Amino acid sequence: MPGDYRRILAIVREADGPVQVRAVGERLGLDTAVRGKLEPLGAKMTKLADRGWLHKRPDGRFTARS
């Protein structure tokens, strides 16, 4: 798995609960004020959810799979 996906997984796993894409972006050092910077990150997180690594909740937040 590429490094950026591993970092995303680590951030979500370390969180106390469900996380928003913006919170992960902040931890990665992205400029979260610019929506265009978060869209690719959201796509990566959705891809991880589609492949079973993360769970995407109906409210759009993500959690780690147990």
Backbone as CSV, one residue per row, in Angstrom:
resi,resn,N_x,N_y,N_z,CA_x,CA_y,CA_z,C_x,C_y,C_z
1,MET,0.845,-1.174,0.000,0.000,0.000,0.000,0.896,1.244,0.000
2,PRO,0.584,2.234,-0.840,1.393,3.461,-0.887,1.412,4.181,0.465
3,GLY,2.465,4.939,0.677,2.691,5.615,1.951,1.586,6.553,2.371
4,ASP,1.003,7.300,1.421,-0.043,8.242,1.810,-1.278,7.510,2.329
5,TYR,-1.583,6.352,1.760,-2.707,5.557,2.261,-2.401,4.998,3.650
6,ARG,-1.166,4.587,3.889,-0.780,4.092,5.220,-0.889,5.198,6.264
7,ARG,-0.497,6.424,5.890,-0.608,7.556,6.836,-2.059,7.849,7.164
8,ILE,-2.932,7.812,6.138,-4.359,8.048,6.374,-4.899,6.997,7.343
9,LEU,-4.590,5.732,7.098,-5.047,4.661,7.987,-4.561,4.865,9.418
10,ALA,-3.296,5.244,9.564,-2.736,5.445,10.903,-3.463,6.573,11.632
11,ILE,-3.767,7.657,10.932,-4.455,8.791,11.551,-5.854,8.380,12.000
12,VAL,-6.583,7.664,11.154,-7.943,7.244,11.511,-7.900,6.261,12.669
13,ARG,-6.949,5.346,12.670,-6.843,4.362,13.755,-6.493,5.014,15.087
14,GLU,-5.702,6.093,15.055,-5.301,6.769,16.289,-6.407,7.641,16.868
15,ALA,-7.399,7.967,16.070,-8.471,8.866,16.511,-9.323,8.201,17.586
16,ASP,-9.893,9.028,18.452,-10.747,8.528,19.527,-12.115,8.094,19.027
17,GLY,-12.488,8.559,17.856,-13.796,8.231,17.302,-13.801,8.520,15.815
18,PRO,-14.974,8.635,15.225,-15.076,8.925,13.794,-14.410,10.258,13.451
19,VAL,-13.776,10.307,12.291,-13.076,11.524,11.884,-13.614,12.032,10.549
20,GLN,-13.554,13.334,10.391,-13.921,13.971,9.136,-12.682,14.059,8.260
21,VAL,-12.909,14.207,6.964,-11.799,14.345,6.026,-10.948,15.557,6.411
22,ARG,-11.590,16.652,6.828,-10.859,17.870,7.205,-9.856,17.603,8.333
23,ALA,-10.264,16.817,9.333,-9.373,16.527,10.463,-8.161,15.727,10.003
24,VAL,-8.366,14.783,9.098,-7.238,14.011,8.571,-6.335,14.926,7.754
25,GLY,-6.927,15.816,6.967,-6.156,16.769,6.183,-5.298,17.661,7.057
26,GLU,-5.849,18.098,8.179,-5.076,18.926,9.116,-3.877,18.166,9.644
27,ARG,-4.078,16.902,10.013,-2.973,16.082,10.514,-1.905,15.842,9.455
28,LEU,-2.338,15.809,8.175,-1.382,15.607,7.083,-0.697,16.908,6.669
29,GLY,-1.131,18.024,7.233,-0.519,19.311,6.909,-1.067,19.958,5.645
30,LEU,-2.260,19.541,5.210,-2.866,20.138,4.018,-3.516,21.474,4.371
31,ASP,-3.657,22.327,3.373,-4.360,23.600,3.549,-5.852,23.304,3.513
32,THR,-6.459,23.165,4.684,-7.851,22.741,4.761,-8.822,23.866,4.451
33,ALA,-8.335,25.096,4.314,-9.211,26.212,3.954,-9.585,26.154,2.475
34,VAL,-8.793,25.427,1.688,-9.044,25.308,0.249,-9.725,23.971,0.005
35,ARG,-10.993,24.024,-0.435,-11.770,22.799,-0.620,-11.120,21.850,-1.618
36,GLY,-10.497,22.390,-2.637,-9.857,21.568,-3.655,-8.723,20.711,-3.114
37,LYS,-8.159,21.092,-1.993,-7.093,20.286,-1.376,-7.663,19.083,-0.636
38,LEU,-8.922,19.174,-0.191,-9.526,18.085,0.577,-10.215,17.053,-0.302
39,GLU,-10.647,17.439,-1.493,-11.376,16.505,-2.357,-10.555,15.271,-2.727
40,PRO,-9.276,15.421,-3.120,-8.481,14.211,-3.410,-8.298,13.323,-2.173
41,LEU,-8.158,13.943,-1.010,-8.026,13.173,0.230,-9.313,12.412,0.511
42,GLY,-10.450,13.057,0.337,-11.729,12.383,0.533,-11.891,11.206,-0.414
43,ALA,-11.412,11.372,-1.642,-11.482,10.280,-2.618,-10.615,9.105,-2.176
44,LYS,-9.449,9.393,-1.632,-8.572,8.320,-1.147,-9.202,7.594,0.034
45,MET,-9.817,8.358,0.927,-10.444,7.740,2.092,-11.648,6.901,1.670
46,THR,-12.398,7.366,0.692,-13.521,6.591,0.180,-13.025,5.310,-0.487
47,LYS,-11.908,5.415,-1.200,-11.336,4.227,-1.833,-10.924,3.205,-0.777
48,LEU,-10.339,3.676,0.327,-9.977,2.767,1.417,-11.226,2.117,2.016
49,ALA,-12.310,2.870,2.097,-13.563,2.313,2.609,-14.131,1.281,1.632
50,ASP,-14.069,1.588,0.348,-14.573,0.650,-0.664,-13.811,-0.668,-0.636
51,ARG,-12.544,-0.595,-0.266,-11.711,-1.799,-0.228,-11.693,-2.475,1.136
52,GLY,-12.474,-1.941,2.078,-12.623,-2.595,3.377,-11.633,-2.189,4.447
53,TRP,-10.786,-1.220,4.201,-9.806,-0.795,5.208,-10.420,0.187,6.200
54,LEU,-11.340,1.020,5.731,-12.039,1.980,6.575,-13.530,1.735,6.447
55,HIS,-14.281,2.341,7.364,-15.744,2.317,7.276,-16.212,3.756,7.123
56,LYS,-17.003,4.016,6.073,-17.569,5.351,5.874,-18.977,5.357,6.446
57,ARG,-19.179,6.203,7.425,-20.476,6.306,8.080,-21.443,7.128,7.235
58,PRO,-22.739,6.985,7.477,-23.722,7.763,6.708,-23.537,9.279,6.840
59,ASP,-22.947,9.739,7.950,-22.723,11.167,8.121,-21.457,11.665,7.436
60,GLY,-20.757,10.781,6.726,-19.568,11.170,5.965,-18.258,11.038,6.716
61,ARG,-18.327,10.719,7.990,-17.099,10.523,8.765,-16.609,9.096,8.601
62,PHE,-15.352,8.882,8.959,-14.709,7.579,8.760,-14.240,7.009,10.084
63,THR,-14.275,5.681,10.163,-13.729,4.958,11.307,-12.871,3.818,10.775
64,ALA,-12.004,3.300,11.627,-11.187,2.143,11.258,-12.014,0.887,11.373
65,ARG,-11.755,-0.055,10.501,-12.431,-1.354,10.590,-11.869,-2.111,11.785
66,SER,-12.709,-2.821,12.470,-12.273,-3.596,13.640,-11.532,-4.836,13.220
